[in-house]
Amino acid sequence: MIVLDIETSGGDFQRCGILQIGAIELENPKNIFLEDARLEDENEIVDTTNLVDAKKVIEVLGMTEEEMRNKNKQSEKQLLKNFFEWIKRVKIKNFICHNPQFDYGFVWTKANKYSLKVPFYHRCFDLSTIALIRHYDINGKFLIKEDYTDMGLKNILAFVGMLDERKAHNALEDCKLEAECFSRLLNGKNLFPEFSKFPIPEYLKK
C-alpha cells in the first residue's frame, strides 16, 4: 500500500497547485518517492480559511512565493508523470492518507487536467477513521469536539504516543508520521527507527 502526502499552494483543487509529493510503500518502507514542482503561472496561493491572505500557506510550507514559482523546478505535469511511474512498481496500489479527499482528490484532479492515466486503485484508507475506530475499541466512544469528530493529525499522534515538533511541512516527513501512526494503530509496532524514542502506549500493544 502507498502512504501518500502532498504539499500544495492551498486547498482549492482548481486554483491551487501541487508543489511536492511524498509517498512510501508501506510493505517496503525503504521504497520512497519525494519530488518537488514549481507553481504554475495559472495557479494561486490560497489559504482556504482566509481567501485574501496567503501568509498561512507560506508559513506552513516554509517557502516564499518566489521559491514556489522557481522556473528551474520541474512542472506539475512532470511531477505527476514521475509519481505515476513510481506507483507502477508498487505491488499494492491502494493509498493510505490522513485526508484522502484532499490528497487523492488533488492528484486525481490534476491528472485529469493533464489527461494523464492514473495507475492506482480508487479506494483509500483514511487514517483519521482508523484512529477513531481504535479509539472507540479502547475507550468505548469516539473522540468528539462540539459537533464533529476531533481526530486530526495532532490528536492521532497523541493517541499513538507521538509528537510533531516541526514548524514547516514536508510531504515525506508527513508520510513517515502517517505510516508510523498506521503501524502503531493496526499492529502496535514501531515502523521507523527515528520514532522509537516515542514509547507505544500500552493500550495499542499486541
Secondary structure, DSSP 4 states (H G I P E B T S, - for coil): -EEEEEEESBS-TTT--EEEEEEEETTEEEEEEEEE-PPPTT---BBTTBTT--HHHHHHHT--HHHHT-TTSPPHHHHHHHHHHHHHT-S---EEESSHHHHHHHHHHHHHHTTPPP-S-S-EEEHHHHHHHHHHHHHSS--EETTEE---HHHHHHHTT-----SS--HHHHHHHHHHHHHHHHH----SGGGTTSPPPGGG--
